[in-house]
Amino acid sequence: MHLPQELVDHILDYLADDHATLRACARVSQPWLPSSRRHLFAKISLKATSPHNGPADPQARCQRLYKVLQRTPEVITNIRTLEICEGSPLHHHYSHFQGSTTWVTTERTLTALLRSLTNVRRFEFAATSTLYWTLLPPTFQVALCGLLSLPSLVYVRLHSWMFPNFAALTGILSHCRNLQAFALSSTNVGAEGFPDLSVDTACVQGNEGGAEVAPLPLEALMLDFVTFPYLDHWLLGQGSLVDIRRLRELRVAHFHDAHVVETLLLAVGGSLENFHLKPGSWNVHPFNLSHNSGLRSIRITLDDPETAMSWATSILTTLTAGCNTALTSIGLEFYADPKKINGWAELDALFMRPALASLHQVEIGLFAIPAHVDFISVKDEMRGLGKREIVRWYQLGVKSQRSSRQLTPRISTYES
């Protein structure tokens, strides 16, 4: 029986995350093959573990993929997300599995693979231990910069990297043409030399003969556990590589300087729609969010019981009815024993203010099971908010939340 192509595509779209079934569908007939491939190759994960294949050797997986692309080059355009992880954490969970712990700079097919890709939209490069940019082989640096120059690329995330200064970081990002979202995680940008916004030329030779690079208008910026001494100069200084005036989403987790974040919030102003903050060990800092009139959602993740409530109340207090009229969602996550946190009634009173009358959703996560007396006690103290019927209470610390990325505030627009 012959099915219309639209129906075939619809069926395969429904099966997008079922790789075993997609592989079977690819063998049905020729009309099923292109759409099956589109989903099968949409996301390539060269890590020691994969959501679809379990434990594996990323080096062997890279070699197999490169052979497939050599044999079937029409598959190349289907690869829209590429995730690479240097190192192997497998010995923690799969002691029987023998895999290489370092492979990125020694596997020749990876360099060739980076050069062959043409349609990547999302690129993540992580490491299980610090990856030093200056120690990467020049041929690998050039191949990596070539991937970053793809017109299709809109999202880049770097995890566990070390750059000597922001000129080195700017040097690789200067290749990006249409970058919209940038994430740094567990990364250190050093302070070598005077804060100079000039581009490091280590891998810029292929950048249109050294043509001037236009600022990249970022929509989303994510900084998780990042050390970056001159971040404000890098983002706001004259000649900056990025333009944050139209930034819509900002996430900051465990950054070292609250004043820099305050400067960014003021600079972004009304364009900011989503703000996610995990202050960590900061002293309470009264961010004035009334300047961010376009805010639609705020999420605060708090893990210090001594400052958690002060952070929550200080931020909510700055919201005003005349300025924050677009705000519809607030999320508060308390990663601490609820009985060690005081002031739930005061927090409840803040949600009753006219400034927060337009809220459609409030999410409050507590580090306790819902049936526990401490969880129930908090809900009782915040019964005023409960009567508004817009609040969702949930338990923190469950198994699905244990990865480090899920313990930081998340932005869904660009992240998978």
ABEGO torsion letter per residue (X at the ends): XBBBAAAAAAAAAAAAABAAAAAAAAAABAAAAAAAAAAAAABBBBBABBAAAEBBBAAAAAAAAAAAAAABAAAAAABABBBBBBEBAAAAABAABBBBABAAAABAAAAAAAAABAABABBBBBBABBBBAAABBAAAAAAAAAAAABAABABBBBBGBBBABAAAAAAAAAABAABABBBBBGBBBBABEBBBABBBAAAAAABGGGBBBBBBBBABBBBBGBBBAAAAAAAABBGBABBAAABABBBBBGBABAAAAAAAAAAAEAABABBBBBAEABBBBBBBAAABAABABBBBBBABAAAAAAAAAAAAAABBAAABAABABBBBBBBBBAAABBGAAAAAAAAABAAAAABABBBBBBBBBAABAAAAAAAAAAAAAAAAGABBBBBBGBAAAABAAAABBBBAAABX
